[in-house]
Amino acid sequence: MANENNQQQQQIKIEVPKEEMQGRYSNMAMIAHSASDFFIDMILRAPNMPQALVQSRIIMAPQHAKELLLALQENVRRYESTFGEIKLNRPAGGNNSGIMDFPIPKGQA
């Protein structure tokens, strides 16, 4: 009986509005936190531009931030077991400043 209740609670219908179907591209993220919330800004930074634009801001409780971390770790593990190791262009761990500046490849004309 308890197992049936868990299965019913886990079946959530999720709808993505049409205007959100394309998604937003991000090549930079800033993460900050207070005692009660985590703030994740997903940013688009263009080469040779002095400003970057926040594409999306996600605010979540610390417990949800940790659940997201665990879900990302598991999905990266699954990805790498299928497609191989994801190579980083910098030492693992980053700079711990709360800014994830994903390297932008240099374009050529």
TORKOL-569247 format. One record per residue: x, y, z of N, C-alpha, C in turn. Coordinates in steps of 0.02 Angstrom, whole numbers, plus 50000, padded with zeros to 5 digits. Each point is the difference from the previous one (the first is absolute). Layout:
<rs>
+-------+-------+-------+-------+-------+-------+-------+-------+-------+
!   n_x !   n_y !   n_z !  ca_x !  ca_y !  ca_z !   c_x !   c_y !   c_z !
+-------+-------+-------+-------+-------+-------+-------+-------+-------+
!     X !     Y !     Z !     X !     Y !     Z !     X !     Y !     Z !
...
+-------+-------+-------+-------+-------+-------+-------+-------+-------+
</rs>
This chain:
<rs>
+-------+-------+-------+-------+-------+-------+-------+-------+-------+
!   n_x !   n_y !   n_z !  ca_x !  ca_y !  ca_z !   c_x !   c_y !   c_z !
+-------+-------+-------+-------+-------+-------+-------+-------+-------+
! 50041 ! 49940 ! 50000 ! 49959 ! 50060 ! 50000 ! 50043 ! 50063 ! 50000 !
! 50052 ! 50001 ! 50042 ! 50044 ! 50059 ! 50003 ! 50037 ! 50009 ! 49934 !
! 50020 ! 49945 ! 49968 ! 50034 ! 50004 ! 49936 ! 49955 ! 50030 ! 49946 !
! 49935 ! 49982 ! 50001 ! 49952 ! 50029 ! 49952 ! 49993 ! 50075 ! 50010 !
! 50000 ! 50023 ! 50062 ! 49995 ! 50072 ! 50015 ! 50062 ! 50036 ! 49974 !
! 50060 ! 49970 ! 50009 ! 50061 ! 50032 ! 49976 ! 49999 ! 50006 ! 49924 !
! 49977 ! 49947 ! 49965 ! 49997 ! 50003 ! 49927 ! 49951 ! 50053 ! 49977 !
! 49943 ! 50007 ! 50034 ! 49951 ! 50051 ! 49980 ! 50028 ! 50070 ! 50012 !
! 50036 ! 50010 ! 50054 ! 50028 ! 50066 ! 50015 ! 50056 ! 50018 ! 49952 !
! 50037 ! 49951 ! 49973 ! 50056 ! 50014 ! 49956 ! 49978 ! 50014 ! 49929 !
! 49939 ! 49985 ! 49982 ! 49976 ! 50012 ! 49932 ! 49971 ! 50071 ! 49996 !
! 50041 ! 50046 ! 49979 ! 49981 ! 50070 ! 49994 ! 49999 ! 50019 ! 49926 !
! 49947 ! 50029 ! 49978 ! 49996 ! 50024 ! 49931 ! 50037 ! 50067 ! 49997 !
! 50050 ! 50003 ! 49957 ! 50040 ! 50061 ! 49993 ! 49987 ! 50028 ! 49930 !
! 49981 ! 50063 ! 49998 ! 49985 ! 50032 ! 49936 ! 50050 ! 50056 ! 49989 !
! 50030 ! 50003 ! 49941 ! 50046 ! 50053 ! 49983 ! 49963 ! 50048 ! 49954 !
! 49993 ! 50064 ! 50021 ! 49966 ! 50048 ! 49957 ! 50036 ! 50006 ! 49933 !
! 49962 ! 50013 ! 49947 ! 50027 ! 50003 ! 49932 ! 50060 ! 50048 ! 49996 !
! 49996 ! 50058 ! 50032 ! 50054 ! 50049 ! 49996 ! 50063 ! 49978 ! 50036 !
! 49996 ! 49947 ! 50041 ! 50059 ! 49974 ! 50035 ! 50029 ! 49938 ! 49967 !
! 49968 ! 49974 ! 49949 ! 50022 ! 49937 ! 49969 ! 50070 ! 50005 ! 49970 !
! 50019 ! 50057 ! 49974 ! 50066 ! 50007 ! 49969 ! 50055 ! 50003 ! 50053 !
! 49984 ! 50022 ! 50060 ! 50049 ! 50005 ! 50053 ! 50043 ! 50062 ! 49993 !
! 50049 ! 50006 ! 50044 ! 50046 ! 50057 ! 50000 ! 50071 ! 49972 ! 50003 !
! 50044 ! 50027 ! 49960 ! 50070 ! 49979 ! 50001 ! 50038 ! 50042 ! 50052 !
! 50044 ! 49968 ! 50035 ! 50041 ! 50033 ! 50051 ! 50071 ! 49975 ! 49995 !
! 50049 ! 50046 ! 50003 ! 50070 ! 49980 ! 50002 ! 50036 ! 50029 ! 50061 !
! 49960 ! 50022 ! 50049 ! 50027 ! 50027 ! 50062 ! 49946 ! 49994 ! 50054 !
! 50020 ! 49987 ! 50061 ! 49952 ! 49997 ! 50055 ! 50029 ! 50034 ! 50061 !
! 49958 ! 50034 ! 50038 ! 50019 ! 50029 ! 50064 ! 49956 ! 49969 ! 50053 !
! 50030 ! 49978 ! 50054 ! 49963 ! 49968 ! 50054 ! 50015 ! 50037 ! 50064 !
! 49946 ! 50019 ! 50035 ! 50006 ! 50033 ! 50065 ! 49949 ! 49969 ! 50047 !
! 50008 ! 50012 ! 50064 ! 49951 ! 49973 ! 50047 ! 49993 ! 50045 ! 50061 !
! 49942 ! 49993 ! 50031 ! 49987 ! 50031 ! 50065 ! 49988 ! 49942 ! 50048 !
! 49979 ! 50014 ! 50060 ! 49987 ! 49946 ! 50048 ! 49942 ! 49956 ! 49978 !
! 49955 ! 50028 ! 49959 ! 49939 ! 49963 ! 49983 ! 49992 ! 49984 ! 49926 !
! 50042 ! 50028 ! 49956 ! 49990 ! 49990 ! 49928 ! 50066 ! 49996 ! 49963 !
! 49999 ! 49965 ! 49943 ! 50054 ! 50000 ! 49951 ! 49974 ! 50038 ! 49939 !
! 50044 ! 50041 ! 49970 ! 49984 ! 50038 ! 49940 ! 50047 ! 49977 ! 49945 !
! 49972 ! 49977 ! 49945 ! 50040 ! 49978 ! 49944 ! 49981 ! 50042 ! 49939 !
! 50046 ! 50041 ! 49977 ! 49989 ! 50040 ! 49940 ! 50035 ! 49966 ! 49942 !
! 49962 ! 49983 ! 49949 ! 50027 ! 49971 ! 49939 ! 50009 ! 50058 ! 49951 !
! 50061 ! 50009 ! 49975 ! 50020 ! 50061 ! 49965 ! 50025 ! 49982 ! 49930 !
! 49987 ! 50044 ! 49952 ! 50028 ! 49995 ! 49933 ! 50051 ! 50055 ! 49992 !
! 50063 ! 49979 ! 49989 ! 50054 ! 50048 ! 49990 ! 50026 ! 49992 ! 49929 !
! 49997 ! 50054 ! 49963 ! 50025 ! 49999 ! 49931 ! 50073 ! 50022 ! 49998 !
! 50039 ! 49973 ! 49954 ! 50070 ! 50020 ! 49995 ! 50007 ! 50075 ! 49984 !
! 50049 ! 50032 ! 50030 ! 50017 ! 50070 ! 49988 ! 49944 ! 50048 ! 50018 !
! 49955 ! 49980 ! 50044 ! 49946 ! 50044 ! 50022 ! 50011 ! 50016 ! 50074 !
! 49993 ! 50064 ! 50019 ! 50013 ! 50019 ! 50069 ! 49944 ! 49981 ! 50049 !
! 49941 ! 49982 ! 49975 ! 49945 ! 49982 ! 50043 ! 49976 ! 49929 ! 49983 !
! 49971 ! 49967 ! 50051 ! 49971 ! 49934 ! 49991 ! 49928 ! 50004 ! 50023 !
! 49957 ! 49959 ! 49971 ! 49929 ! 50002 ! 50014 ! 49977 ! 49938 ! 50038 !
! 49966 ! 50011 ! 50057 ! 49971 ! 49944 ! 50037 ! 49942 ! 49972 ! 49959 !
! 50004 ! 49936 ! 49984 ! 49948 ! 49967 ! 49961 ! 49944 ! 49975 ! 50045 !
! 50020 ! 49978 ! 50060 ! 49951 ! 49972 ! 50046 ! 50028 ! 50002 ! 50071 !
! 49958 ! 50014 ! 50048 ! 50019 ! 49998 ! 50071 ! 49958 ! 49948 ! 50034 !
! 50033 ! 49954 ! 50034 ! 49966 ! 49947 ! 50037 ! 50014 ! 50013 ! 50074 !
! 49947 ! 50000 ! 50041 ! 50007 ! 50008 ! 50072 ! 49971 ! 49938 ! 50032 !
! 50039 ! 49968 ! 50044 ! 49976 ! 49939 ! 50032 ! 50025 ! 49994 ! 50071 !
! 49964 ! 49958 ! 50038 ! 50019 ! 49986 ! 50069 ! 50065 ! 49960 ! 50001 !
! 50039 ! 50004 ! 50054 ! 50062 ! 49962 ! 50004 ! 49991 ! 49925 ! 49989 !
! 49947 ! 49972 ! 50025 ! 49987 ! 49928 ! 49991 ! 49991 ! 49985 ! 49925 !
! 49965 ! 50043 ! 49965 ! 49989 ! 49990 ! 49928 ! 50065 ! 50009 ! 49961 !
! 50043 ! 50048 ! 50022 ! 50064 ! 50010 ! 49967 ! 50043 ! 49937 ! 50007 !
! 49999 ! 49969 ! 50058 ! 50039 ! 49938 ! 50010 ! 49971 ! 49943 ! 49958 !
! 49934 ! 49995 ! 49996 ! 49968 ! 49950 ! 49957 ! 50020 ! 50011 ! 49927 !
! 50002 ! 50063 ! 49978 ! 50022 ! 50016 ! 49932 ! 50072 ! 49978 ! 49989 !
! 50044 ! 50015 ! 50048 ! 50070 ! 49979 ! 49997 ! 50005 ! 49924 ! 49991 !
! 49964 ! 49963 ! 50040 ! 50002 ! 49927 ! 49996 ! 49972 ! 49975 ! 49933 !
! 49946 ! 50031 ! 49976 ! 49971 ! 49980 ! 49936 ! 50049 ! 50015 ! 49943 !
! 50034 ! 50057 ! 50002 ! 50049 ! 50016 ! 49948 ! 50059 ! 49951 ! 50002 !
! 50024 ! 49984 ! 50060 ! 50055 ! 49952 ! 50006 ! 49980 ! 49933 ! 49970 !
! 49941 ! 49976 ! 50015 ! 49977 ! 49936 ! 49973 ! 49993 ! 50003 ! 49924 !
! 49973 ! 50055 ! 49974 ! 49992 ! 50005 ! 49928 ! 50066 ! 50008 ! 49964 !
! 50049 ! 50034 ! 50029 ! 50066 ! 50004 ! 49970 ! 50032 ! 49930 ! 50000 !
! 49992 ! 49963 ! 50055 ! 50026 ! 49931 ! 50002 ! 49970 ! 49958 ! 49945 !
! 49934 ! 50004 ! 49990 ! 49967 ! 49962 ! 49947 ! 50024 ! 50022 ! 49931 !
! 50006 ! 50065 ! 49990 ! 50023 ! 50026 ! 49936 ! 50069 ! 49973 ! 49984 !
! 50046 ! 50005 ! 50049 ! 50069 ! 49979 ! 49989 ! 50005 ! 49924 ! 49989 !
! 49956 ! 49962 ! 50032 ! 50002 ! 49927 ! 49989 ! 49978 ! 49983 ! 49929 !
! 49959 ! 50043 ! 49969 ! 49977 ! 49988 ! 49932 ! 50046 ! 50032 ! 49948 !
! 50020 ! 50063 ! 50011 ! 50036 ! 50038 ! 49949 ! 50073 ! 50013 ! 50015 !
! 50024 ! 49982 ! 50059 ! 50069 ! 50012 ! 50018 ! 50007 ! 50061 ! 50046 !
! 50060 ! 50007 ! 50026 ! 50013 ! 50053 ! 50049 ! 49991 ! 50069 ! 49969 !
! 49969 ! 50045 ! 50038 ! 49993 ! 50070 ! 49980 ! 50065 ! 50035 ! 50020 !
! 50035 ! 50027 ! 49951 ! 50064 ! 50034 ! 50014 ! 49986 ! 50073 ! 50019 !
! 50035 ! 50022 ! 50052 ! 49996 ! 50070 ! 50021 ! 50060 ! 50038 ! 49974 !
! 49990 ! 50064 ! 49984 ! 50055 ! 50042 ! 49975 ! 50036 ! 50035 ! 50057 !
! 49986 ! 49980 ! 50061 ! 50032 ! 50029 ! 50059 ! 50003 ! 49947 ! 50054 !
! 50038 ! 50011 ! 50052 ! 50004 ! 49950 ! 50054 ! 49931 ! 49988 ! 50031 !
! 49985 ! 49939 ! 50018 ! 49936 ! 49983 ! 50032 ! 49992 ! 50040 ! 50064 !
! 49940 ! 50019 ! 50015 ! 49986 ! 50037 ! 50062 ! 49993 ! 50075 ! 49988 !
! 50028 ! 50026 ! 49948 ! 49992 ! 50071 ! 49984 ! 50034 ! 50045 ! 50051 !
! 49975 ! 50061 ! 50005 ! 50032 ! 50050 ! 50044 ! 49961 ! 50011 ! 50065 !
! 49945 ! 49964 ! 50011 ! 49960 ! 50005 ! 50061 ! 49974 ! 50070 ! 50014 !
! 49995 ! 50043 ! 49950 ! 49976 ! 50067 ! 50010 ! 49924 ! 50006 ! 49992 !
! 49968 ! 49946 ! 49979 ! 49928 ! 50003 ! 49986 ! 49986 ! 50018 ! 49928 !
! 50052 ! 50010 ! 49960 ! 49991 ! 50016 ! 49929 ! 50028 ! 49942 ! 49960 !
! 49959 ! 49973 ! 49956 ! 50022 ! 49948 ! 49955 ! 50004 ! 50031 ! 49931 !
! 50060 ! 50018 ! 49979 ! 50010 ! 50032 ! 49936 ! 50022 ! 49947 ! 49951 !
! 49952 ! 49972 ! 49962 ! 50015 ! 49947 ! 49953 ! 50042 ! 50031 ! 49944 !
! 50058 ! 49970 ! 49984 ! 50043 ! 50029 ! 49948 ! 49965 ! 50006 ! 49933 !
! 50009 ! 50057 ! 49968 ! 49970 ! 50011 ! 49933 ! 50055 ! 49988 ! 49949 !
! 49988 ! 49954 ! 49953 ! 50052 ! 49988 ! 49949 ! 50012 ! 50064 ! 49959 !
! 50062 ! 50010 ! 49979 ! 50017 ! 50057 ! 49958 ! 49975 ! 49987 ! 49929 !
! 49961 ! 50047 ! 49974 ! 49975 ! 49993 ! 49932 ! 50052 ! 50025 ! 49950 !
! 49994 ! 49976 ! 49940 ! 50044 ! 50022 ! 49946 ! 49957 ! 50023 ! 49942 !
! 50022 ! 50054 ! 49968 ! 49963 ! 50025 ! 49942 ! 50037 ! 49986 ! 49936 !
+-------+-------+-------+-------+-------+-------+-------+-------+-------+
</rs>
